[in-house]
Amino acid sequence: MTSLRCPDFAVAFFVAEIAKKDWKGASIGMAVGITMQNVLRHSMTDYDQLLLCGAKREDARRRVQPSINGMIASWKNSK
């Protein structure tokens, strides 16, 4: 995450989330990427609401991915 200018509070949160799981066979980069995607998908988009309304998981993910990409891109571009 050092290449991202992710807010400090988010870094601490992601680190805590990553530490909760056994990432056997996964690189730290993979663990960070998966965790960031999951946290942003569930907490910063309407993904869960889409699922509750009957959307298929793949369709819901496809719909919210641009928002997730935008959030991550904003961290890359922040100073």
N, C-alpha and C positions, 0 to 999 in steps of 0.2 A: 504494500500500500504506500510505500514511500514515494513512488512516482506520482501518485495521486495527491492532490492537496485536499484530502478528505478532512472535514472538520474533526478537531480533536475528540469531541464527545462521541462522534461516530466511530473513530478508530478504536477508542476504548470499548465501545459496545461490540464491535466486530471481533475484537480480540477475545472478549468474554464469551461470545457465541462460539467462536472457533474452538476455544478451550473446552467446551462442554462435550465435544464429540471425539471419537476415535477415528482419526483420518488415515488409518492403515492403507498404505499404498498410494496415497495422494501427496502431491507436492504442497508446500505451503501456499504457492500461488493458486493452485487449484482450490484449496480450502478457502482461501480469501475470496476468490471469484464466486464460488458456489454460495458461500455465506452472504456476500454482498447482494447477489441476485435474489436469494430467498428472503432476506430481511426487507429489502426494498420492495419486492413484489407483494409481500404480505402486509407491510406496514405503511407503504407510501402510494399504493395504487388501489383501484377498486377490484383487484383480482378475486378476493374472497367473495365479494358481493356478486361478481359475475358467476362464480361457481354456484352460489346459493340460488341464483336465478336460472340455473340449468345449463349454463355454458359448459362445453367440454373443456377439460383442462388445457389441451393444446390450443384451442381457440382463445381461451382467456389469457394464456401466456402470450400468445401472439399479439393480442390487443394491448396488453400493458407493457410489452417490451420496449416500445419507443420511449415511454416515460422513464423507464429504468435507465435506458441508454442515455437519455438527456440528463438525468441526475448525475450519472457517472462522468459524462462529458463536462458538465459544469465544474466538477471537482478538478478535472484535468486542466481546465482553462482558468481556474481561480488563481489569485496571487496571494 
